[in-house]
Amino acid sequence: MVTINITQEAMGFNIKPLSELRLQDKKTYFLDANVWIYFLRGDFMRSNKFSFESLRPHEKEYVDLVDRILVHDSATIGISALLISEIINAFLYKVAMRADLAKRKMSDEEIVKASFKHVYRDDPDSNYKEMLRYLTSQLDSFIELNKLVFREMKFDDIETAAYLIRTFTTTPKVDFNDYCYYELCSDNEWPMVTHDRDMALPDIEIYTSNKYLYDPKP
């Protein structure tokens, strides 16, 4: 594990454009939740079963990367239970629910105010169950293809838990989930692929299509 000190003037940043990523044999890559969301939305659109908002060019770059990993002989994807939770929750709430309510002709204002539990999850006419089946089947297919490498932060270890809680207060502006992902990548030497501009963190290899990350302007 590494401790990030925001008062340090010199930090070891290693952030590169996604276009420079060349998959390596027996290498594991960590895909941030936003990358998973782009892939899942794009994959479902390709199945012609449901209509989501069209993918933007940078989103397609991430989809192409996941496709390349899936057909690569030995490249794999690092993942954790925390990330799976974030992927499922974010996809259902930010993508599937919004698409379903828009299909019902709800306005953007109504969608923002809608209750996930009452208007979407518990509505027998919503696409909630279909989307949940899709997500679980997709994740299962990655497992069947031996493309996922599972690692967890050892929260049952009091020293690790204390370390995470205490050093989180010294990090730049990232949420706790992102901080845990950072630690996973650091501990396992996984390159991270992300579009989140907040993930400008030192000492790990990062690939992104977000120009703000690899070429920030003052």
C-alpha positions as CSV (number, residue, x, y, z in Angstrom):
1,M,0.0,0.0,0.0
2,V,1.0,3.6,-0.5
3,T,0.2,6.8,1.4
4,I,-0.7,9.8,-0.7
5,N,0.4,13.1,0.8
6,I,-1.2,16.1,-1.0
7,T,1.5,18.4,0.4
8,Q,4.2,16.7,-1.6
9,E,5.4,18.8,-4.5
10,A,6.7,15.9,-6.5
11,M,4.4,13.0,-7.3
12,G,5.0,10.1,-9.5
13,F,2.3,10.5,-12.1
14,N,2.1,7.9,-14.9
15,I,-1.1,8.9,-16.9
16,K,-1.3,8.1,-20.6
17,P,-3.9,8.4,-23.4
18,L,-5.9,5.2,-23.8
19,S,-4.7,5.1,-27.4
20,E,-1.2,4.2,-26.1
21,L,-2.4,1.1,-24.2
22,R,-1.0,-2.1,-25.7
23,L,-2.4,-5.3,-24.1
24,Q,0.3,-7.5,-22.6
25,D,0.3,-11.3,-22.1
26,K,-0.8,-12.4,-18.6
27,K,-1.4,-8.7,-17.6
28,T,-4.4,-7.7,-15.5
29,Y,-6.1,-4.4,-16.0
30,F,-8.5,-2.6,-13.7
31,L,-11.5,-1.1,-15.4
32,D,-13.1,1.7,-13.4
33,A,-16.9,1.6,-13.0
34,N,-17.5,4.2,-15.7
35,V,-15.7,2.0,-18.2
36,W,-17.9,-1.0,-17.3
37,I,-21.0,1.2,-17.7
38,Y,-19.9,2.3,-21.2
39,F,-19.3,-1.3,-22.2
40,L,-22.5,-2.7,-20.8
41,R,-24.6,0.0,-22.4
42,G,-22.9,-0.4,-25.7
43,D,-23.2,-4.2,-25.6
44,F,-26.9,-4.0,-24.8
45,M,-27.4,-1.6,-27.6
46,R,-25.6,-4.0,-30.0
47,S,-28.1,-6.7,-29.0
48,N,-30.9,-4.5,-30.4
49,K,-33.1,-5.3,-27.4
50,F,-33.3,-1.8,-26.0
51,S,-32.5,1.7,-27.0
52,F,-30.2,3.7,-24.8
53,E,-28.6,7.1,-25.5
54,S,-26.0,6.7,-28.3
55,L,-22.4,6.2,-27.2
56,R,-20.0,9.1,-27.6
57,P,-16.7,8.6,-29.4
58,H,-14.6,8.4,-26.2
59,E,-17.1,5.9,-24.8
60,K,-16.6,3.7,-27.9
61,E,-12.9,3.7,-27.3
62,Y,-13.4,2.1,-23.9
63,V,-15.9,-0.4,-25.4
64,D,-13.3,-1.3,-28.0
65,L,-10.7,-1.9,-25.3
66,V,-13.0,-4.3,-23.4
67,D,-13.7,-6.2,-26.7
68,R,-9.9,-6.5,-27.2
69,I,-9.4,-7.9,-23.7
70,L,-12.1,-10.4,-24.3
71,V,-10.5,-11.9,-27.4
72,H,-6.9,-11.6,-26.0
73,D,-5.3,-14.9,-25.2
74,S,-4.2,-14.0,-21.6
75,A,-5.1,-10.4,-20.7
76,T,-7.5,-10.2,-17.7
77,I,-9.6,-7.7,-15.8
78,G,-9.1,-7.0,-12.1
79,I,-12.3,-6.7,-10.1
80,S,-13.6,-6.6,-6.5
81,A,-17.0,-7.0,-4.8
82,L,-17.0,-3.3,-4.1
83,L,-16.7,-2.6,-7.8
84,I,-19.4,-5.1,-8.8
85,S,-21.7,-3.4,-6.4
86,E,-21.0,0.0,-7.9
87,I,-21.4,-1.3,-11.5
88,I,-24.8,-2.9,-10.9
89,N,-26.2,0.0,-8.8
90,A,-24.9,2.7,-11.2
91,F,-26.1,0.9,-14.3
92,L,-29.6,0.3,-13.0
93,Y,-30.0,3.8,-11.6
94,K,-28.2,6.0,-14.1
95,V,-28.8,4.0,-17.3
96,A,-31.6,1.5,-17.2
97,M,-34.0,3.4,-15.0
98,R,-33.5,6.7,-17.0
99,A,-34.0,4.9,-20.3
100,D,-37.1,3.1,-19.0
101,L,-38.7,6.3,-17.6
102,A,-37.9,8.3,-20.7
103,K,-39.6,5.6,-22.7
104,R,-42.7,6.3,-20.6
105,K,-42.5,9.9,-21.8
106,M,-41.4,11.3,-18.4
107,S,-39.7,14.6,-18.5
108,D,-36.1,15.0,-17.3
109,E,-37.3,16.8,-14.2
110,E,-39.7,14.0,-13.4
111,I,-36.9,11.4,-14.0
112,V,-34.6,13.2,-11.6
113,K,-37.2,13.3,-8.9
114,A,-38.4,9.7,-9.4
115,S,-37.9,7.1,-6.7
116,F,-35.7,4.2,-7.8
117,K,-37.5,1.8,-5.4
118,H,-41.1,2.8,-6.0
119,V,-41.2,4.0,-9.6
120,Y,-38.7,1.6,-11.1
121,R,-37.6,-1.4,-9.0
122,D,-41.0,-2.3,-7.6
123,D,-43.0,-1.5,-10.8
124,P,-43.9,-4.8,-12.5
125,D,-44.1,-3.1,-15.8
126,S,-40.5,-1.6,-15.7
127,N,-37.5,-3.2,-17.3
128,Y,-35.8,-3.7,-13.9
129,K,-35.8,-7.5,-13.8
130,E,-34.7,-7.7,-17.4
131,M,-31.8,-5.4,-16.8
132,L,-30.8,-7.2,-13.6
133,R,-30.8,-10.5,-15.5
134,Y,-28.7,-8.9,-18.3
135,L,-26.1,-7.5,-15.8
136,T,-25.7,-10.8,-13.9
137,S,-25.5,-12.8,-17.1
138,Q,-22.8,-10.5,-18.5
139,L,-20.7,-10.6,-15.4
140,D,-21.1,-14.4,-15.3
141,S,-19.9,-14.6,-19.0
142,F,-16.7,-12.8,-18.0
143,I,-16.2,-15.4,-15.3
144,E,-16.8,-18.3,-17.7
145,L,-14.2,-16.8,-20.0
146,N,-11.7,-16.7,-17.2
147,K,-11.3,-13.0,-17.7
148,L,-11.9,-11.7,-14.2
149,V,-9.2,-11.7,-11.4
150,F,-10.9,-11.1,-8.0
151,R,-9.0,-9.3,-5.3
152,E,-10.4,-7.7,-2.1
153,M,-9.2,-5.1,0.4
154,K,-8.9,-7.0,3.7
155,F,-11.4,-5.2,5.9
156,D,-11.3,-8.1,8.3
157,D,-7.8,-7.2,9.1
158,I,-7.8,-4.4,11.7
159,E,-4.5,-3.0,10.5
160,T,-5.6,-2.7,6.9
161,A,-9.0,-1.2,7.9
162,A,-7.3,1.4,10.1
163,Y,-4.8,2.2,7.3
164,L,-7.5,2.8,4.8
165,I,-9.6,4.9,7.1
166,R,-6.7,7.1,8.3
167,T,-4.8,7.6,5.0
168,F,-8.0,8.3,3.1
169,T,-8.1,11.7,4.9
170,T,-4.7,12.6,3.2
171,T,-5.8,11.8,-0.4
172,P,-6.7,14.2,-3.1
173,K,-10.4,14.7,-3.8
174,V,-11.6,11.1,-4.5
175,D,-14.4,9.2,-2.9
176,F,-13.7,6.2,-0.7
177,N,-14.6,3.7,-3.4
178,D,-12.1,5.2,-5.7
179,Y,-9.5,5.3,-3.0
180,C,-10.0,1.5,-2.4
181,Y,-9.6,0.9,-6.2
182,Y,-6.4,2.9,-6.1
183,E,-5.1,0.8,-3.3
184,L,-6.0,-2.4,-5.2
185,C,-4.2,-1.3,-8.3
186,S,-1.2,-0.2,-6.2
187,D,-1.0,-3.5,-4.3
188,N,-1.5,-5.7,-7.4
189,E,0.4,-3.6,-9.9
190,W,-2.7,-3.3,-12.1
191,P,-2.9,-0.5,-14.7
192,M,-6.1,1.4,-14.2
193,V,-8.4,2.4,-17.1
194,T,-10.8,5.3,-16.2
195,H,-12.6,8.3,-17.5
196,D,-12.9,9.9,-14.1
197,R,-11.0,13.2,-13.9
198,D,-10.7,12.8,-10.2
199,M,-8.5,9.8,-10.6
200,A,-5.4,11.8,-11.2
201,L,-3.4,9.8,-8.6
202,P,0.3,9.1,-8.4
203,D,2.3,5.9,-8.4
204,I,0.0,3.7,-10.5
205,E,-0.2,3.4,-14.3
206,I,-3.4,5.1,-15.6
207,Y,-4.9,5.1,-19.1
208,T,-7.7,7.4,-20.2
209,S,-9.5,9.1,-23.0
210,N,-10.1,12.1,-20.7
211,K,-7.6,14.7,-21.9
212,Y,-8.0,16.5,-18.6
213,L,-6.2,13.6,-16.9
214,Y,-3.2,13.2,-19.2
215,D,-2.9,16.8,-20.4
216,P,-4.3,19.1,-17.7
217,K,-4.4,22.8,-18.3
218,P,-3.5,25.3,-15.6
